[in-house]
Amino acid sequence: MGTGAGSLLLFLFLGLAGSAAPAHFGFRVLAYRHQLDRQLAFAPGTEDGGWGYSWWLMRWKHRAVHDRNLDFSAASPPAAAG
């Protein structure tokens, strides 16, 4: 079949460029707009929505804002046993 390291690298690059990057940038835009609309405080250096904001999101710092809609991975608190 003639596949080699080049094919693997091409496959990995297309996977990154085709799904992960657009998802990341799309979420960054939506999260930034949501934060502006809700007038939630921005961390210092993230007000412009650029790379600093992106890094802030990737480090899960948005959870400190305590906004359920911004915390896209928030799970319901477990039910109390009793």
A tleap script that builds the chain and sets N, CA, C and O, in Angstrom:
source leaprc.protein.ff14SB
mol = sequence {
  NMET GLY THR GLY ALA GLY SER LEU LEU LEU
  PHE LEU PHE LEU GLY LEU ALA GLY SER ALA
  ALA PRO ALA HIE PHE GLY PHE ARG VAL LEU
  ALA TYR ARG HIE GLN LEU ASP ARG GLN LEU
  ALA PHE ALA PRO GLY THR GLU ASP GLY GLY
  TRP GLY TYR SER TRP TRP LEU MET ARG TRP
  LYS HIE ARG ALA VAL HIE ASP ARG ASN LEU
  ASP PHE SER ALA ALA SER PRO PRO ALA ALA
  ALA CGLY
}
set mol.1.N position { 0.817 -1.191 0.000 }
set mol.1.CA position { 0.000 0.000 0.000 }
set mol.1.C position { 0.861 1.256 0.000 }
set mol.1.O position { 0.383 2.320 -0.395 }
set mol.2.N position { 2.092 1.167 0.423 }
set mol.2.CA position { 2.996 2.304 0.306 }
set mol.2.C position { 2.777 3.409 1.313 }
set mol.2.O position { 3.078 4.569 1.032 }
set mol.3.N position { 2.261 3.076 2.478 }
set mol.3.CA position { 2.083 4.102 3.501 }
set mol.3.C position { 3.346 4.196 4.328 }
set mol.3.O position { 4.066 3.212 4.500 }
set mol.4.N position { 3.605 5.368 4.829 }
set mol.4.CA position { 4.798 5.565 5.637 }
set mol.4.C position { 4.597 6.681 6.632 }
set mol.4.O position { 3.471 7.079 6.930 }
set mol.5.N position { 5.708 7.177 7.141 }
set mol.5.CA position { 5.659 8.242 8.148 }
set mol.5.C position { 5.010 9.505 7.589 }
set mol.5.O position { 4.320 10.222 8.313 }
set mol.6.N position { 5.228 9.777 6.315 }
set mol.6.CA position { 4.619 10.964 5.709 }
set mol.6.C position { 3.101 10.892 5.696 }
set mol.6.O position { 2.422 11.892 5.931 }
set mol.7.N position { 2.579 9.715 5.424 }
set mol.7.CA position { 1.117 9.537 5.431 }
set mol.7.C position { 0.558 9.723 6.831 }
set mol.7.O position { -0.499 10.325 7.016 }
set mol.8.N position { 1.277 9.199 7.813 }
set mol.8.CA position { 0.836 9.351 9.203 }
set mol.8.C position { 0.829 10.818 9.616 }
set mol.8.O position { -0.127 11.291 10.231 }
set mol.9.N position { 1.894 11.533 9.278 }
set mol.9.CA position { 1.954 12.964 9.613 }
set mol.9.C position { 0.855 13.752 8.906 }
set mol.9.O position { 0.255 14.653 9.491 }
set mol.10.N position { 0.597 13.411 7.660 }
set mol.10.CA position { -0.470 14.085 6.919 }
set mol.10.C position { -1.828 13.822 7.575 }
set mol.10.O position { -2.634 14.739 7.735 }
set mol.11.N position { -2.074 12.569 7.951 }
set mol.11.CA position { -3.315 12.210 8.623 }
set mol.11.C position { -3.468 12.979 9.940 }
set mol.11.O position { -4.544 13.503 10.227 }
set mol.12.N position { -2.397 13.048 10.742 }
set mol.12.CA position { -2.459 13.774 12.010 }
set mol.12.C position { -2.684 15.257 11.798 }
set mol.12.O position { -3.460 15.879 12.523 }
set mol.13.N position { -2.009 15.833 10.802 }
set mol.13.CA position { -2.172 17.249 10.520 }
set mol.13.C position { -3.603 17.559 10.078 }
set mol.13.O position { -4.195 18.542 10.523 }
set mol.14.N position { -4.151 16.724 9.208 }
set mol.14.CA position { -5.513 16.963 8.744 }
set mol.14.C position { -6.523 16.810 9.873 }
set mol.14.O position { -7.531 17.516 9.906 }
set mol.15.N position { -6.259 15.894 10.794 }
set mol.15.CA position { -7.138 15.746 11.947 }
set mol.15.C position { -7.114 16.981 12.820 }
set mol.15.O position { -8.155 17.435 13.294 }
set mol.16.N position { -5.923 17.528 13.036 }
set mol.16.CA position { -5.796 18.737 13.853 }
set mol.16.C position { -6.413 19.935 13.147 }
set mol.16.O position { -7.187 20.685 13.742 }
set mol.17.N position { -6.069 20.111 11.886 }
set mol.17.CA position { -6.570 21.264 11.145 }
set mol.17.C position { -8.060 21.143 10.852 }
set mol.17.O position { -8.754 22.152 10.725 }
set mol.18.N position { -8.555 19.908 10.745 }
set mol.18.CA position { -9.938 19.712 10.349 }
set mol.18.C position { -10.941 19.700 11.478 }
set mol.18.O position { -12.123 19.955 11.247 }
set mol.19.N position { -10.504 19.409 12.701 }
set mol.19.CA position { -11.496 19.339 13.772 }
set mol.19.C position { -11.073 20.076 15.033 }
set mol.19.O position { -11.841 20.891 15.545 }
set mol.20.N position { -9.900 19.821 15.540 }
set mol.20.CA position { -9.510 20.396 16.826 }
set mol.20.C position { -9.342 21.915 16.748 }
set mol.20.O position { -9.849 22.634 17.610 }
set mol.21.N position { -8.660 22.397 15.759 }
set mol.21.CA position { -8.422 23.841 15.656 }
set mol.21.C position { -9.727 24.625 15.461 }
set mol.21.O position { -9.955 25.593 16.186 }
set mol.22.N position { -10.593 24.242 14.507 }
set mol.22.CA position { -11.860 24.982 14.375 }
set mol.22.C position { -12.722 24.915 15.632 }
set mol.22.O position { -13.370 25.897 15.994 }
set mol.23.N position { -12.734 23.774 16.291 }
set mol.23.CA position { -13.521 23.664 17.524 }
set mol.23.C position { -12.968 24.591 18.593 }
set mol.23.O position { -13.728 25.264 19.289 }
set mol.24.N position { -11.655 24.629 18.726 }
set mol.24.CA position { -11.043 25.494 19.737 }
set mol.24.C position { -11.342 26.962 19.450 }
set mol.24.O position { -11.784 27.691 20.338 }
set mol.25.N position { -11.107 27.393 18.229 }
set mol.25.CA position { -11.316 28.801 17.897 }
set mol.25.C position { -12.794 29.169 17.938 }
set mol.25.O position { -13.145 30.279 18.338 }
set mol.26.N position { -13.659 28.249 17.529 }
set mol.26.CA position { -15.092 28.520 17.610 }
set mol.26.C position { -15.555 28.679 19.041 }
set mol.26.O position { -16.325 29.588 19.351 }
set mol.27.N position { -15.091 27.799 19.918 }
set mol.27.CA position { -15.470 27.917 21.323 }
set mol.27.C position { -14.920 29.198 21.928 }
set mol.27.O position { -15.589 29.846 22.733 }
set mol.28.N position { -13.703 29.564 21.545 }
set mol.28.CA position { -13.109 30.792 22.091 }
set mol.28.C position { -13.971 32.003 21.742 }
set mol.28.O position { -14.209 32.859 22.594 }
set mol.29.N position { -14.429 32.079 20.523 }
set mol.29.CA position { -15.269 33.203 20.092 }
set mol.29.C position { -16.594 33.202 20.847 }
set mol.29.O position { -17.040 34.245 21.325 }
set mol.30.N position { -17.226 32.030 20.956 }
set mol.30.CA position { -18.505 31.951 21.658 }
set mol.30.C position { -18.367 32.264 23.147 }
set mol.30.O position { -19.209 32.958 23.718 }
set mol.31.N position { -17.312 31.755 23.773 }
set mol.31.CA position { -17.100 32.003 25.202 }
set mol.31.C position { -16.825 33.487 25.448 }
set mol.31.O position { -17.333 34.064 26.409 }
set mol.32.N position { -16.026 34.099 24.581 }
set mol.32.CA position { -15.712 35.518 24.729 }
set mol.32.C position { -16.982 36.365 24.586 }
set mol.32.O position { -17.219 37.280 25.375 }
set mol.33.N position { -17.788 36.051 23.581 }
set mol.33.CA position { -19.035 36.802 23.366 }
set mol.33.C position { -19.994 36.625 24.545 }
set mol.33.O position { -20.654 37.576 24.966 }
set mol.34.N position { -20.065 35.415 25.068 }
set mol.34.CA position { -20.918 35.138 26.220 }
set mol.34.C position { -20.461 35.948 27.431 }
set mol.34.O position { -21.272 36.520 28.159 }
set mol.35.N position { -19.163 35.981 27.623 }
set mol.35.CA position { -18.633 36.724 28.770 }
set mol.35.C position { -18.902 38.223 28.618 }
set mol.35.O position { -19.204 38.898 29.602 }
set mol.36.N position { -18.796 38.736 27.422 }
set mol.36.CA position { -19.124 40.147 27.180 }
set mol.36.C position { -20.610 40.417 27.428 }
set mol.36.O position { -20.969 41.383 28.101 }
set mol.37.N position { -21.467 39.555 26.878 }
set mol.37.CA position { -22.908 39.751 27.005 }
set mol.37.C position { -23.381 39.699 28.453 }
set mol.37.O position { -24.253 40.470 28.852 }
set mol.38.N position { -22.810 38.800 29.232 }
set mol.38.CA position { -23.202 38.656 30.635 }
set mol.38.C position { -22.478 39.628 31.561 }
set mol.38.O position { -22.739 39.674 32.763 }
set mol.39.N position { -21.574 40.393 30.987 }
set mol.39.CA position { -20.766 41.363 31.743 }
set mol.39.C position { -20.031 40.693 32.901 }
set mol.39.O position { -20.001 41.201 34.022 }
set mol.40.N position { -19.438 39.535 32.594 }
set mol.40.CA position { -18.630 38.810 33.573 }
set mol.40.C position { -17.217 39.374 33.545 }
set mol.40.O position { -16.724 39.773 32.491 }
set mol.41.N position { -16.582 39.404 34.678 }
set mol.41.CA position { -15.237 39.981 34.778 }
set mol.41.C position { -14.226 39.137 34.007 }
set mol.41.O position { -14.264 37.908 34.044 }
set mol.42.N position { -13.328 39.819 33.313 }
set mol.42.CA position { -12.241 39.154 32.604 }
set mol.42.C position { -11.008 39.121 33.498 }
set mol.42.O position { -10.788 40.024 34.305 }
set mol.43.N position { -10.214 38.077 33.345 }
set mol.43.CA position { -8.930 38.013 34.047 }
set mol.43.C position { -7.992 39.041 33.414 }
set mol.43.O position { -8.129 39.334 32.226 }
set mol.44.N position { -7.055 39.588 34.161 }
set mol.44.CA position { -6.123 40.560 33.590 }
set mol.44.C position { -5.388 39.977 32.378 }
set mol.44.O position { -4.874 38.859 32.431 }
set mol.45.N position { -5.347 40.733 31.310 }
set mol.45.CA position { -4.659 40.316 30.097 }
set mol.45.C position { -5.508 39.500 29.137 }
set mol.45.O position { -5.017 39.078 28.090 }
set mol.46.N position { -6.773 39.270 29.471 }
set mol.46.CA position { -7.631 38.474 28.586 }
set mol.46.C position { -8.764 39.295 27.988 }
set mol.46.O position { -9.609 38.742 27.284 }
set mol.47.N position { -8.804 40.564 28.241 }
set mol.47.CA position { -9.922 41.411 27.829 }
set mol.47.C position { -10.071 41.514 26.321 }
set mol.47.O position { -11.172 41.774 25.836 }
set mol.48.N position { -8.993 41.318 25.561 }
set mol.48.CA position { -9.066 41.479 24.112 }
set mol.48.C position { -9.534 40.222 23.386 }
set mol.48.O position { -9.795 40.271 22.184 }
set mol.49.N position { -9.647 39.091 24.094 }
set mol.49.CA position { -10.107 37.859 23.471 }
set mol.49.C position { -9.066 37.168 22.610 }
set mol.49.O position { -9.401 36.267 21.841 }
set mol.50.N position { -7.820 37.571 22.725 }
set mol.50.CA position { -6.755 37.002 21.894 }
set mol.50.C position { -6.149 35.738 22.482 }
set mol.50.O position { -6.833 34.928 23.106 }
set mol.51.N position { -4.845 35.591 22.265 }
set mol.51.CA position { -4.152 34.375 22.710 }
set mol.51.C position { -4.164 34.224 24.226 }
set mol.51.O position { -4.233 33.107 24.739 }
set mol.52.N position { -4.098 35.332 24.938 }
set mol.52.CA position { -4.166 35.260 26.400 }
set mol.52.C position { -5.494 34.687 26.865 }
set mol.52.O position { -5.534 33.909 27.818 }
set mol.53.N position { -6.565 35.058 26.212 }
set mol.53.CA position { -7.885 34.521 26.552 }
set mol.53.C position { -7.948 33.038 26.214 }
set mol.53.O position { -8.508 32.243 26.970 }
set mol.54.N position { -7.375 32.675 25.086 }
set mol.54.CA position { -7.345 31.280 24.684 }
set mol.54.C position { -6.578 30.435 25.702 }
set mol.54.O position { -7.026 29.348 26.065 }
set mol.55.N position { -5.442 30.919 26.157 }
set mol.55.CA position { -4.642 30.208 27.151 }
set mol.55.C position { -5.409 30.118 28.475 }
set mol.55.O position { -5.338 29.102 29.166 }
set mol.56.N position { -6.119 31.152 28.818 }
set mol.56.CA position { -6.929 31.176 30.038 }
set mol.56.C position { -8.003 30.091 29.977 }
set mol.56.O position { -8.247 29.403 30.968 }
set mol.57.N position { -8.649 29.936 28.814 }
set mol.57.CA position { -9.665 28.895 28.639 }
set mol.57.C position { -9.048 27.503 28.714 }
set mol.57.O position { -9.606 26.609 29.350 }
set mol.58.N position { -7.895 27.315 28.066 }
set mol.58.CA position { -7.266 25.993 28.035 }
set mol.58.C position { -6.808 25.534 29.418 }
set mol.58.O position { -6.688 24.335 29.669 }
set mol.59.N position { -6.557 26.473 30.298 }
set mol.59.CA position { -6.131 26.114 31.658 }
set mol.59.C position { -7.322 26.023 32.610 }
set mol.59.O position { -7.127 25.963 33.824 }
set mol.60.N position { -8.547 26.011 32.089 }
set mol.60.CA position { -9.790 25.854 32.853 }
set mol.60.C position { -10.010 26.980 33.858 }
set mol.60.O position { -10.727 26.787 34.840 }
set mol.61.N position { -9.420 28.136 33.641 }
set mol.61.CA position { -9.588 29.274 34.557 }
set mol.61.C position { -10.988 29.871 34.468 }
set mol.61.O position { -11.398 30.602 35.370 }
set mol.62.N position { -11.730 29.576 33.403 }
set mol.62.CA position { -13.095 30.110 33.258 }
set mol.62.C position { -14.025 29.557 34.328 }
set mol.62.O position { -15.086 30.131 34.574 }
set mol.63.N position { -13.657 28.470 34.959 }
set mol.63.CA position { -14.518 27.898 36.001 }
set mol.63.C position { -14.609 28.822 37.212 }
set mol.63.O position { -15.585 28.760 37.960 }
set mol.64.N position { -13.617 29.671 37.415 }
set mol.64.CA position { -13.631 30.599 38.551 }
set mol.64.C position { -14.707 31.671 38.400 }
set mol.64.O position { -15.081 32.311 39.383 }
set mol.65.N position { -15.205 31.875 37.191 }
set mol.65.CA position { -16.246 32.874 36.947 }
set mol.65.C position { -17.580 32.409 37.525 }
set mol.65.O position { -18.448 33.233 37.813 }
set mol.66.N position { -17.752 31.107 37.698 }
set mol.66.CA position { -18.965 30.498 38.262 }
set mol.66.C position { -20.202 30.795 37.425 }
set mol.66.O position { -21.263 31.133 37.950 }
set mol.67.N position { -20.044 30.661 36.122 }
set mol.67.CA position { -21.175 30.808 35.213 }
set mol.67.C position { -21.442 29.443 34.587 }
set mol.67.O position { -20.589 28.908 33.878 }
set mol.68.N position { -22.598 28.889 34.840 }
set mol.68.CA position { -22.908 27.527 34.391 }
set mol.68.C position { -22.869 27.402 32.871 }
set mol.68.O position { -22.469 26.360 32.353 }
set mol.69.N position { -23.271 28.428 32.158 }
set mol.69.CA position { -23.254 28.368 30.699 }
set mol.69.C position { -21.839 28.454 30.135 }
set mol.69.O position { -21.559 27.875 29.086 }
set mol.70.N position { -20.969 29.150 30.798 }
set mol.70.CA position { -19.588 29.252 30.347 }
set mol.70.C position { -18.812 27.990 30.687 }
set mol.70.O position { -17.881 27.622 29.971 }
set mol.71.N position { -19.181 27.337 31.755 }
set mol.71.CA position { -18.526 26.094 32.160 }
set mol.71.C position { -19.167 24.949 31.392 }
set mol.71.O position { -20.054 24.265 31.902 }
set mol.72.N position { -18.713 24.749 30.169 }
set mol.72.CA position { -19.338 23.798 29.263 }
set mol.72.C position { -19.247 22.355 29.729 }
set mol.72.O position { -19.996 21.509 29.239 }
set mol.73.N position { -18.362 22.052 30.652 }
set mol.73.CA position { -18.227 20.672 31.119 }
set mol.73.C position { -18.834 20.478 32.504 }
set mol.73.O position { -18.586 19.463 33.155 }
set mol.74.N position { -19.621 21.439 32.951 }
set mol.74.CA position { -20.188 21.332 34.296 }
set mol.74.C position { -21.167 20.181 34.374 }
set mol.74.O position { -22.040 20.024 33.520 }
set mol.75.N position { -21.013 19.409 35.374 }
set mol.75.CA position { -21.946 18.294 35.609 }
set mol.75.C position { -22.854 18.671 36.767 }
set mol.75.O position { -22.495 19.489 37.614 }
set mol.76.N position { -24.013 18.076 36.794 }
set mol.76.CA position { -24.910 18.312 37.910 }
set mol.76.C position { -24.265 17.784 39.177 }
set mol.76.O position { -23.589 16.756 39.149 }
set mol.77.N position { -24.467 18.477 40.288 }
set mol.77.CA position { -23.913 17.953 41.535 }
set mol.77.C position { -24.566 16.612 41.852 }
set mol.77.O position { -25.746 16.406 41.568 }
set mol.78.N position { -23.796 15.704 42.441 }
set mol.78.CA position { -24.366 14.388 42.754 }
set mol.78.C position { -25.505 14.513 43.764 }
set mol.78.O position { -25.488 15.372 44.646 }
set mol.79.N position { -26.467 13.656 43.612 }
set mol.79.CA position { -27.606 13.661 44.530 }
set mol.79.C position { -27.133 13.190 45.899 }
set mol.79.O position { -26.275 12.314 46.012 }
set mol.80.N position { -27.702 13.779 46.918 }
set mol.80.CA position { -27.330 13.403 48.283 }
set mol.80.C position { -27.859 12.014 48.587 }
set mol.80.O position { -29.016 11.691 48.318 }
set mol.81.N position { -26.995 11.218 49.146 }
set mol.81.CA position { -27.419 9.850 49.531 }
set mol.81.C position { -28.219 9.922 50.812 }
set mol.81.O position { -27.868 10.664 51.730 }
set mol.82.N position { -29.246 9.188 50.876 }
set mol.82.CA position { -29.958 9.268 52.132 }
set mol.82.C position { -31.172 8.524 52.144 }
set mol.82.O position { -31.876 8.506 53.154 }
savepdb mol mol.pdb
quit
